Amino acid sequence: MGFPQNAYLVALVAAFIATCVSLPFWAGACRRWELMDHPGGRKSHGNPIPLAGGLALITGLIIPILGAALVVLGNQALWGDGIAKIHHGLERRGAELIALLLGALGMTLLGLTDDRRPIAALPKFAGQCIIAALVATAGIRITLFVDNQVFSHVVTILWIVGVTNAFNFSDNMNGLCAGLGAIAAGSLAAIAIGNGQYLVASFSLLITGALLGFLPYNYPHARAFLGDSGSHLTGFLLAVLAILPDFHSPTHPLRWAVLLPLLILFVPLLDITWVVIHRLRNGQPFYQGDQNHLSHRLVGYGLQPLSAVALLWVVALATALTAILALHGT
């Protein structure tokens, strides 16, 4: 027996349920802790909204992982060859997955701290870099075919920090960040399944399910926000997951395929590039918030916010499907 394919569905559904069920609890806790997004300034909501998304997402990841560990350890005889494949995957990717989980916790805590009391841009950037550096040191690295450890570490840190902030920037309308994240995670899961990377695929589906479990509370009408904790967590996870699949290998050499994550993450990367260039050209600090994101531009052209978000989802889905077809069609 090979890897049990129904485990993928279990991962997706378990993360969805865990996030969806835990969110009301975390929303109540956020109200007690005064961890709320209050109206005012550029914000369009009229009532305080709990910043519970990050806590719900991390719950949606941890509970299924713990549940899966208990099921596998308690029923090893039922899994047959599946256990051997899991052991092989853990031997090959175990340290990387532990680093991913620790980095996810680190980014969530950094975001929670910022949600509680805003952190200045430089300390927050430093925190992001430290977490990214720890992940790179654990072995999750981009090489771009350059055999140089320093180059690999620097590029990996820049990628993780860049994608993390791209999703943080995209959290500017109901459902946008979570929807883009779910599309990207699902696409990376499809690629990992096609490559036989069971652990990467399963973890990608956990993230997909968790983000889908959060969406009903955030779109079309927000009863909870991701907050910096949720957007940091989403961006970090997707940055790391985009490194893990084997886009290129000696048995299937496709050097150009290492660029496919740029298509999978096209919308958030385009948005952060557009916004940073616009701010710098206008003499603003690149980290200072404004309403010049792609979503705001679409609203300025006459779309309703919900329609603008849906259109960006469609664009993200189209570019992600293009990446999947380009890889599996070769």
N, C-alpha and C positions, 0 to 999 in steps of 0.2 A: 504493500500500500504506500502511495506517495503522500505528499503533504495534503491534509484534508482541506479540500477547496471550500467546504462550508464554513471553515474557520474564518475566511474572509468576511462572509456575511455576518457571522457572530461578532467579529471585531467592529464592524460598521454599526450594527444595531445596538450592541452593548454600550458603545461610546455615546451614541445618540440618546439612549434611555438615561444613562448615568448623568449626562449633562442636563438633559431636559428636566429630570426629576430633582436634581440637586440645586438648580438655579433658584427656585423660590426660597429655599433655605438660605442660600447665600445672599439673595436680595434682602431678606429680613435682617440678616446679620449686618449687611452694609448700612441699612437704615439705623440700626442700633449703634454702629461704629461711626456714624456720620460720614460714611464713604459714599458720597452722593455727588452727582453732577448737577449743579444748580443753574437755573436759567440766567441769561445775561450776556452782554457782549455780542459775539457773532453767533451765539447759540439760538436755535429756533424753537426748542421745546419750552413749554410753559410751566412744567412742574419739575421738582427734583427727581432725578432718575438714579437708581442704585448702580454703582460701577461693579457689578457682580460677574461680568462675563469671564474675566480671567480666572477667577476662583472656580467657576462652574466648568470651564474648559479643562483645567488641570485635574479636577475631580473626574471628569469624563474620560481622562486618559488613565489615571492611576487605578480607579476601581476595576475596569476591565483587565488591566495588566495583572493586578493582584488575583483577580478571579481566575484568569487563564493559568497563572502559575499554580494555583491550588488544584485546578482541574487536571492539568498535565501531570503534576507530581503524584496526585492521588489515583490516576487511572492510566499509568504508563503502558500497561499491557494492552489496553484498548487501542492505542495509537499506532502500534506496529512500526513500520518504517517511518511514520510521521515523527516519532520521537527522535530517531537518528537524524532526520533532516533538521529538526529544531536544534539538536545538540550541535550539529555541524554549523548551523547559522549562528548560534551563540558563540561558538569557538572563533568564528571568522569575524563576527560583528558585535560580540558581546560588550567589549570595552567601549566601542563607539556608541552603542545604544545607551549604556550607562552614562557616558559623557553627555549624550543628547538629553537624557532625562534630568541630569543635574543642571545642565545649561538651561533647560526649560524652567526648572524651579527658580534658578537665578534670575532669569529674565522676568518671570512672574513677580518675584519679590521686588525687583528693581522698579517695575511698573507700578506695583502696589504702593511703594514708597512715594512715587511721583504722584499717584492718584491722591494719596493722603495729604501730601504737602509738596507742591511742585519743586522739582529739583532743577537747578540751573543747567543750561545746555552742556557745559563742559564736563561737570561731574557725571551727568547721565551718559554722555558719550564715552567717558572713561570706563564706566561700569559696563557698558555694552562691549567695549574692546576687550576688557579683562575676561568676560565670559566667553567671547568668541575665541580668544587666545587659548583658553583652557580646553575648549573643544578641539581646536586645531592641534594642540599638543597631544590630545588623546588619539589622534590619527585620522580624524575627519578633515581631509584637506583637499584643496584644488591644486593640481599640478600644472595644467595647461601644457603638458609635455616638456616642462622645463625641470631638469634634474637639479634643483637647488632648494634646500630646506627653508632658507630665509624667504625666498620668493614665494614658496608655497604657503608659508605661514601668513605672510603679509596679504597675499591675494585672498586667502580664506577669511581672514579677519575683516578685510574690506567688504567682501561679499556678504558675510553674515550681518555685519553692522548696516550695510546698505539696504539689504532686503528687509531687515527688522524695521528700519526707519521708513522704508517704502510702505509697509503695511500700517505702521503707525500713522503716517501721513494720510493713507487712504481711509482711515476711520473718521470720515467727515460727514457721512450721511447714513441713515438707518440701513443696515444690511450690507453695506458696500464691502467693508473689510472682511466680514465673516463669509459672505458669498464668494468673493474672490479667493479667499483662503480655501474654501471647500472645493472649488473648481480645480485649483492648483494641486491640492492634496489628492483628490480623486484621480487626476491625470498622472501624477507621479506613482500612484498605486497601480494604475493600468500598465505603466512602463515596467515597474518592478515585477508585476505578475508575469508579464511577457518574458522577462529575463530570468524567471525562476528564483527571484530574491524574496523568499517567503517572509522573513522578518521585516524587511523594508516595506514590503507590500502591506503586511498586517498593521504596522505602525502608521503607515500613510492612511489606511482606512480608519484607524482609530481617530486620527485627526479629522478626517472627513466627517465621520459620524458625530464627533464632538461639536464641530462647527455647525453642522446641520441641526443638532439639538439645541444650539443657542439661537439660531435664526428666528424661530417663531416668537421669541421674546424681544426681537429687535427689528423685525420687518413684517408687515409694513409699518406698524406702530411700535414704538420703543417702550417696553416695560423694564428693560435693563440695557446698559451699555457695556461694551467690552472694556472701556477704560484703557489706560496705558498698560495695565497688567495683561489684558486680553490681546491687545494689538501687538505688544512686544512678544508675547508668547506665540501668537500666530505667525508673525514674521520670522522669528527665530527658527521655529520648527520647519517652516517651508524652506528657509535658506539652507538648513542642514540637510533636509530630505532631498533637495535638488542636487546635493553633492553625492549622496549615497548610491543611486542607481548606476549600473554599468552601461553608460551610454556608448563607451568605446572599450573594447577588449581585444587581446591578441587573436582570439578565435573569431571575433566579429569586428574587424577594424573599421571604425567610422569616426575619424578624428573630428569631422565637422559636427558630429552629434553632441559634443560637449557644449555646444551653443544652444541646444534645445531648451534648457531652463530659461533662457531669455524669452522664448516664446511662451512657455508655460506661465511665466510671471510677467508677461508683457504689460498688462494694464497698470499694476502698481509701480513697475519700474519706469514706464512712460510718465506716469503721474508725478513721481518724485523728481524725475529729470526736468520735466516741464516747469514744475513749481520752483525748484532751486534756481534754474536759469532765470526765470521771471523775477524772482526776488533779488537775485544778485544784480540783474540789469537795472532794477529800480532802487538800488542802494539799500535794500533791506537785509537784515541777517537771514541766512537761508533757513534757520530754524524757527523763525517767527511766523506764527500762524496767520493765514489770510483766507480769502474766499476765491482763490484763483486755481483751485484744483480742477481736474477734468470734469468732475461731477458738477461743480459750480458753473463751469462754462456751459455745460449742456442745459442746465436750468436757465442760464442767461439767454440761451437760444430759444427758450420757450417750452422746454420739457418740464413736467412736474418732477419733483425729487424722486418719487418712486419709479417713474419711467426712466429717469437718468441712470439710476442704479441698475435697473433691469437691462438697459442698453449696454452698460459697461460689463455686466455679467455675460451678455451674449458675445461681446467682443472677446472677453477672456476665454470663454468656452471655445470659440472659433479658433483662436490662436493655439490653445492647448490641444485641441483635436488635430490641428495641423502638425504640431510637434509629434503627437503619438503616431499619426499616419506616416509621417516622414521617417520615423525610426523603425516601425514595424513593417513598413512597405519596402524596406531595403534588404 
